[in-house]
Each structure stands twice: as structure tokens, then as C-alpha cells.
Amino acid sequence: MATIKAAGSRTFREPLVIEDVVLADPGPGQVEVTLEACAICHSDISFIDEAWGGVLPAVYGHEAVGHVTAAGPGARRTVGTRVLVTLMVNCGQCRCCASGKAAHCETGLDQMATLSLPDGTPVSQGMNCGAFAEKVVVKDSQTQEIPMDIPASSAAVISCGVITGLGAAVNTAQVRPGEVVVVIGAGGVGLNAIQGARLCGAARSVAVDMVPEKLDTALEFGTDGLLASQDAPWEALRQIAPQGADVVLVSVGALPAYNSALRYLRSKGRAYAVGMTHSGQSAGYEPVMLAYYGHRIEGSLMGDTVLARDIPWIVDLYGQGRLKLDELVSGTWALDQINEAIADTKSGAARRNVIVF
């Protein structure tokens, strides 16, 4: 066992506390990863703010990169390997894993007990990772090798923001050449959905956001932009794409985004739920319109990513200069600055803030 520094959540909706926690040694099929960096995702903030329940004390953080420093019996990763750490626990055997839908693994989702306070009090390992800490112990199926030449802050964002947005366009929506894609929300996930649509050959992608500065950023990623605060932005879309959108990717967990999503679609268009709303919230639509226009609504969890298949491809695209990663990072922060970094993320200005160890 090791004693490490972590940013713990003791009370919902309160600042995190930098404290010592005890990390267990890796068990069968597990690895210990000493972290280089961990990005801050809005999902972490939602858990900290009690949007989805949970048990405290807890350590959140799930978008990380580091080096394997210990391996349990049967683990595939070897000591010294640089890896991404993700929340995707999978067994590799169930129906979903066997069909390329590992994010929906039906049997590998048991919560691991690897963290405790010095007095023995159990600490929840948030989102199966607990990566707002110097080290983690995770199942080796949650990891994927990554080259040394990608900066730590850029590598970390691959673990969730990149694969969630890029994968939503490429794997879930399977955007086809010539299609028009609307991405609602131009944050970290949305920018990667825009990149995914471009890689698929979309004729045009259009970002919709409440913040003008985010639309300016979206332009750098190769898209048009519409202010969500204007009257009927879906009508403004018709000035850009007269028939409307073939695909809408909702990359934010905001109800207004979901309530308006189908309005952007042309006949037989399809909308994808990517961003996570808070538990208990619901969006509305008219079933008669869904039927009349032949619209389709589908969810996308972690971009339907298969780590061993998709991470090497993403890394290669970055190496070719065809995928932006460095530009996704708004700022880097030390662990003891994590509450400031979270506040900056909540302000809506950040693409991705990253804790660097």
C-alpha cells in the first residue's frame, strides 16, 4: 500500500480537500499507474455537485495519463508502460464487448475498493478511476498504451473528451460524406465532435453555443457557428444549410439543448444524446413530429469507443497533424489549484483544464 496526495470530496457542492489517502496494491488484473496529468471533465463536476448521487468521501477524476508502476497477477500491462486511464471497465466477453460496444459492458462494472483514509474509512473511487490523485489502481482493461511523444496534458484529454466527441460522430452517428452536422455545445466534447464530423467527410458542420468566444474557438476547428441565444437558431441554420441537418450531436447536458435538438433536423435526420443531463431531468418532444419526419434519437456513451481499436488511430491522426489535441487544453494547474481549475471550468470559458502532477 502507498500513501498519496489526492483531492477528496468530503461534502457535496463544497471545495475539494487536498489530503492523504491510502492506495491499495494492485490485485488480479489491476495495475497501479503513477499519473502525469488528469483533465477536468464536467462529469466530475456533476458528481461533486451531487447531480448523479454517489457516496462520500470520494476521489473523482477520470481523464488521465501516466506510467504503470506496479502490476497485479494476470495484468496485461507491464511496468514502465505509458498508458491512458479511462473509466471504461470491460470484461471483453459479454454481448456488448463482443460486438464492439465495450462502453456498455454488462459484466465488468463492479466498483473497486482501492482507496481509504489513513484511519481505514473507505473512499469511493469516482467513475472507476479516482484520478484527482498522484496514483490510481485500476483494471488494466481501463488502460491503453500511448506514445511518449504526446504531451501529458494533450494525452489526458483523449481519455474522455476526445473519444466521447470524436467517437459520437465516427462510431455512433457514422456521419457520411456530404452530410450536414450540427453540434450543440462547443466545449471540449463538442470540439471533438466537430473534428470527427470533418474526418468523416461532412459537407458542413455547424456549432451552436451560448458563448460567442466558444464559437470563435469552433471556427478554428473548421466549422460554422450559431448563437444559441438568438431567436430560433434552427431557422438561422437554414440560411447555411437550407434543408437542415442530417445529424445533430448534443454534446452538453443542458435541457434547452435537448429540447431544441430535433428542430435542426431535416426529414429522416438523426439526433444523438452525448452530453449527460442531471438525474431526474427530462426533455420533451412531440411524438407525432418524430413519426412524421422519420427522425431518430439515439444515445452515445463514450463515443462507442473500443480502446485498442480507436486510440492508435487517434494517435496516428495527431501525428499526421489531422487531429487537434494541444489546442484543446485551456490551461494547466497543480493539484493544490484544483478548486480554481474547477471554478474556471464552471465559468464556461475553458475547453479543458488539466491537472499536471
QUIQUIZI-V367031 format. One record per backbone hydrogen bond with DSSP energy under -1.0 kcal/mol. CO is the residue of the C=O (numbers start at 0). NH is the residue of the N-H. E is the energy in kcal/mol with one decimal. If there is no record, write none. Layout:
BEGIN
co=(CO;CO)
nh=(NH;NH)
e=(E;E)
END
This chain:
BEGIN
co=(1;3;4;5;7;8;10;16;18;20;21;22;26;28;29;30;31;31;32;33;35;36;37;40;41;42;43;44;45;46;47;50;56;57;58;59;60;62;63;64;64;65;66;67;69;71;72;77;80;81;82;83;84;86;93;95;96;100;101;113;114;115;116;120;123;123;124;125;125;130;131;133;135;137;138;139;141;143;150;151;152;154;155;156;157;159;160;161;162;163;164;165;166;166;167;168;175;178;178;179;179;180;181;182;183;186;187;188;189;190;191;192;193;194;195;196;197;200;203;204;205;206;207;208;210;211;212;213;214;218;223;225;226;231;231;232;235;236;236;240;244;245;246;247;248;249;249;253;254;255;259;260;261;263;265;268;269;270;271;272;277;285;286;287;288;289;292;295;297;300;301;305;306;309;310;311;312;313;314;315;316;317;324;325;330;332;333;334;336;337;338;339;340;341;342;344;351;352;353;354)
nh=(22;20;133;18;16;57;13;7;5;3;115;1;29;139;71;137;68;69;135;66;356;64;354;44;45;46;47;48;50;49;12;278;123;8;125;131;130;38;84;35;36;82;33;79;31;74;28;80;67;145;65;143;63;88;97;100;99;103;104;23;122;21;119;116;58;125;127;128;129;132;6;34;32;30;141;142;85;83;154;155;156;157;158;161;162;163;164;165;166;167;168;169;170;171;172;174;178;202;203;245;246;205;248;207;250;190;191;192;193;194;195;196;197;198;199;201;200;177;180;223;182;225;184;227;214;215;216;217;218;221;206;208;229;234;235;236;238;239;240;243;265;269;181;271;183;273;274;257;258;259;262;263;264;244;268;295;247;297;249;299;280;289;290;291;292;294;267;270;272;303;304;309;310;313;314;315;316;317;318;319;321;320;327;328;353;355;336;337;340;341;342;343;344;345;346;347;329;39;332;37)
e=(-3.4;-2.5;-2.1;-2.5;-3.0;-1.7;-1.5;-3.2;-2.3;-2.7;-1.5;-2.3;-2.2;-2.7;-3.1;-2.2;-2.6;-1.2;-1.9;-2.3;-2.6;-2.0;-3.1;-1.4;-2.4;-2.0;-2.5;-2.1;-3.1;-1.9;-2.8;-1.5;-2.8;-3.5;-2.2;-2.4;-2.7;-2.9;-2.7;-3.1;-1.6;-2.9;-2.6;-3.3;-2.9;-1.9;-2.5;-2.0;-2.7;-2.0;-2.4;-1.2;-1.7;-1.3;-2.6;-3.0;-1.4;-2.1;-1.8;-2.8;-2.1;-3.6;-2.5;-2.8;-2.3;-1.2;-1.5;-2.1;-1.8;-1.5;-2.9;-2.3;-2.9;-2.8;-2.0;-1.4;-2.2;-2.8;-2.7;-2.5;-1.0;-1.3;-1.3;-2.3;-1.4;-2.8;-1.8;-2.7;-1.3;-1.2;-1.4;-2.7;-1.9;-2.1;-3.1;-2.2;-2.1;-1.6;-1.2;-1.9;-2.0;-2.6;-2.9;-2.5;-2.2;-2.8;-1.1;-1.9;-2.3;-1.9;-2.4;-2.4;-2.1;-2.4;-1.7;-2.4;-1.4;-2.5;-2.6;-2.6;-2.8;-2.7;-3.4;-2.4;-1.4;-2.0;-1.9;-2.3;-1.7;-1.4;-3.1;-1.8;-1.1;-1.7;-1.2;-1.6;-1.4;-1.7;-3.5;-2.2;-2.5;-2.4;-2.9;-2.7;-2.2;-2.0;-2.6;-1.5;-2.9;-1.4;-1.4;-1.3;-1.1;-3.1;-2.0;-1.5;-2.1;-2.2;-2.5;-2.4;-1.9;-1.9;-2.6;-2.6;-2.5;-1.3;-3.1;-3.4;-2.6;-2.2;-1.4;-3.2;-2.1;-2.4;-2.8;-2.1;-2.3;-2.2;-2.2;-1.7;-2.5;-1.3;-1.8;-1.3;-2.4;-3.0;-1.9;-1.7;-2.2;-2.4;-2.2;-2.3;-2.0;-2.7;-1.3;-1.4;-2.8;-2.7;-2.5;-2.6)
END
